[in-house]
Amino acid sequence: MVVIGKKSIIQNRGNSWIAPTGGKMTMRLQGKIALITGSTRGMGRELAIGFAKEGADIVINGRNLEKAKAIAKEIESLGVRSMAVGADVSIGQDVTRMVEEVVQSFGRIDILVNNAGINPFILEAEKIKEEGWDQVLDVNLKGVFLCCQAVGKKMIEQGGGRIINISSAAGLIGEQGFLPYSVSKAGVIMLTRILAYEWSRHHILVNAIAPGFIAGGMNTPILNKEILVSGLTRQVPLKRLARPEEIVKVALFLASEDSSYINGTTLVADGGMTGYQPVGFIDLIAELMKKKSSTP
């Protein structure tokens, strides 16, 4: 793609599309190329908007190219370049093609955010079918590996980069009914650590984020169900769900030079939920004393 000032050539090539560039801005990610998987909706879209506002040129990815194009146009209105690529991250050939198209168009990939993920069912372990297990692990863990591997090769060639993998607090503490999801997110945490060990010598920083319950993304369908929201917030010391922009800020930190000595770690952004007991020992003592005082 040729870019001169505010003019650019729109390219249509198979499963990719590049929106024209707009005005310029000087921000933390100015001049960086960021590929964000699963960015046609939910947290992926929020991440794309947040990174664009910090000056990064954004590659929007999703299985539906038309939806990706629509988000790319939205991102372009923020004054950066944006490219849409249709690809399924669980399919190696798709991932390879996506990365090649991005490099052909932008020349490099500075930041990879592995956001694509699914949780299509809530079932007890004995009711999970093999194909259901494979579906979740293929996207949430295999997909992260495939994208890290394909982009990592390019980052090694170019001399460095940042990889941010979206895990989950469920990957640390587990969640009943979410067995394959929790296992996949735990795998992402270990994958992150090992890649950081192996790729540090290539100046590639690999980190993960483990969000708790977010008021958006996968949780959007339940936000109007008071009993579910109330039950979730009781598990969080802050007594509320995370706002999507709070997770975006963590990702921006890891993508910027502000985190230049952070590598191989998982930043937990869960409002203190991990390890929290809604009814603690102090609460039990207080309850005991209350009963004693009320006894005649």
C-alpha positions, 0 to 999 in steps of 0.5 A: 500500500502507498500512503502519501499524506492523507491519501492512500490506495484502497486495496481489495485482495481476496480476504483483505481490505485496507481503508484509506488513511485519515489525519495524524496524531502523536500518541504512545503507539504512533507508527506502530502496526497492531494486529488484533484478532477477534476484533469485529465486536466486543472486547476486540473492537474496544481494544482496536479503538483504544489502540487507534486512539493512541496512534497505532495502525490497526489490523481488524480480524474476524471470520466475517470479512464484511464485519471486519471491513465495517470496523476498519472503516470505523477505526479509520475515522480516528485518523489512522490506517486500518486493514480488515482481514478475514481469517479463522485463527484456529486454521493454520493456513488462514493464520499464515495468509493473514500474517503475510497479507498484513506484512505485504501491506504494512511492512511489519507487525509491531504488536499482536493482541490475541483476543479471539476466543469463544465460550459457546456453552456452560456444561458440567464435565460429564456432559461435554462432548468431544467436539465441544471440547475441541471447538473451544481449545482450537480457538482459545489455545491452538489459535493463540499458538498459531498466531504467536508462531506466525507473527513471532517469526516476522518479529524475529526477522524484524528485530522485536515486537510485543505480543499480548495474549488475552487469558482470563481469571478463569484460567487461574481459579477455574469456574464450574461449568466452564471446564474447556474454557478455563483449561484453554485460558490456563494454557494461554498463561503457560504458553505466554511464559514459555514464549517469553523465555524463548523469544526474549533474545529476539527482543520480543516481549510476551505477556498476558492479561487475565481479566475478571468479569467484564461488563461487555464482550461475552457477558453482554447477553447477561447484563440485563439479568439482575440475578446473574449480575448480582451473583457475579459482583458478589464474587468481586471485592470491588462489587462491580464488573470491569468496564471494557476500557479498564482492560484496554488500559492494561493492554495499552500499558503492555503495548507501550514503552511503559512496560519495557521491563515486563515480560512473561507475566500475566497481569490480573485485572479482576477487581481482586476476585482471584482468591477472594472469599465473599464470606471470610473468617472475620465475617464468620466471627462477626456473625457468631458474635451477633448470634451470641449478643442476641441470645437471651 
